Amino acid sequence: MSKIEGSTEKSMITMWSLMSERFERPEKVLICRSHITTAFAEQHLVIGAMIDGSLALWDLNEVSNSYKEITIDNQMFVLRTPSYNSALTAREHDCPVITIKQLTLSESNEESIHFVTVDENGILIIWAINEVKEEINDLDYGHWMSAKRLVKLLLRNR
């Protein structure tokens, strides 16, 4: 996680393939406007926790043609913004989130991924990521999700 020079974005996560013979460039570049304190990846989803207590969720299955592209040293990079950002809603943490851990719910028949976040004050919150079956129009759900995303983050318990 590092700062992008000359950009309004404050943090980025670069994802590299271990299958590549040479590590010339990252496969994915995820960006956000707050400083990332910790991150977690599961399947095709990445969750970043921010210094301001908000969470960002990136769906790596989303088509990359709707994102900003930049060129550095004659190489093109796609900068992926979050599919969901809790800073655009009433966020649940009011101080930096220090850890994210996945939960395994053996009794759950749900297909969602559950995880827990803990902030500096010791507040623990349980979350679920649900994939929706059709595109979500941000006009229907307010501005807390980017247009036409296929995931949503739900507060399960505080």
N, C-alpha and C positions, 0 to 999 in steps of 0.2 A: 504494500500500500504506500503510495507516495503522491506528492503534489505534481500537478501538470504545469510546467513553466508557461507563463504567458496566457493562462486560461482562467476563466472565472470559476472553473471547477476546482474544488479544494482537495479531492482525493481520487485515487484510481486504484483498481485492482487489476493486475495483469494475470492472465491464466495461460499457462504453458502446457504443451503436450509432452508427456514422458515417452511417447512413442516416436517422437521426432529424433532423427540421428543428430541433428545440429540444432542448437537453441538460438536461432537467428532472430526470431521475433515471437511475440506472444500470439496465441490463437485468438484470445478475446481481451478487450480492454473495457473495463466497466468504470464509469465515472459517476461522481455525485458532488453535490455542492456543500457538503459538510465533511468534517474530518472523520474518517472511519477509525473506530477504536478496536473493533474485532469483526471477524467475518466467519461465515459457515457455508459450506456447499453440500448439497444433496441432490443427486440425480442431475437434472438440468437447471436447478435453481440455486441462486446465491443470495444470501441474506447478509447485509452489512449493518452493523450497529454504529451509531454516530455519537459524537461527543455531546451533541445537544439532546440526546435521549431518543431521537427518532430512529426508525428502521427503514432501510431500502431493500427492495426485492428485485432481483434481475431474473428474468426467464430467458435462458440461453437458447430455447427453441424458437423464440421470436425471430421473424425474418429481419435480417440486418439492413435491408435497403431503406428503412425509415429512420436510420440513425445518421449522425454527423460523421463525415469522413475527413481525415486529415492526412497530409503527406509529410513524412519525416525521412530525410536522406533517401529520397526516391522510393520509399515504401509507403503504401497506403494502409492506414489503420482505421477501423470502424470504432467510434467511441459510443458505447452503449450506455444510455441513461436508464435509470431504474424503471421497471414496469410498474412499480408501486412505491410510494414514498409516504411514510406516516407523518412526515413534517407538514404535509398539506392538509392534515386532519388534526383532530385533538390527539396529540401523541400521549402515550401512557407514562413514559419515563420523563422525569424532569431534570435529570442529570445524566452524565455519561454512562452508557451501557458498557459493562466490563466483560461480560461473557455471554455466549450463545451456545446452547447444547441441545442436541436432538433428543426427543423423548420417544421411547418405544412403548406403545400402548397395546399390550397383548389382547385386551378385551375389545378393542375397537375394530369395527368392521368398515370404518371410513377409509377412503383412499387418500385422505389428506396427510400431509407431513406435519407433525407436531414438534414444536421446539419451545424452549424456555429461555428468557432473557433475564439477566440480573444486572441492576445498576449499582452505582457507587454507594447508594443508601441502603442496599440490601433488599430492595423491592424486586420480587420475582414475579414474572408474568408468563403465562402459558399462551402460546399462539398456535394457530393452524393455518396452513397454506392450502387453499382449495383451488383446484383447476376447474374452470367453468367450461361448459360444453360448447359455448358459442362466443363470438367476440363480444366484448363489453364496450358499449359506447359511453365515453366519458360524460356525455350530456345526461345519461340516465343515473350515473353514480357520483356526480359532482366532479371535482378536480383532483381527487385523491389517487386516481389511476391515470396512466397515460392512455390515449385513445387506442381502442382495439386490442387490448391485452387479454390474455387467456388465464391469468392467475389473479387471486385476491388473497389478502392477508386478513385473518379474522382473530380478534381478541377472544381467547377462550376462558381465561380466569385471571384474576389479579389478587 
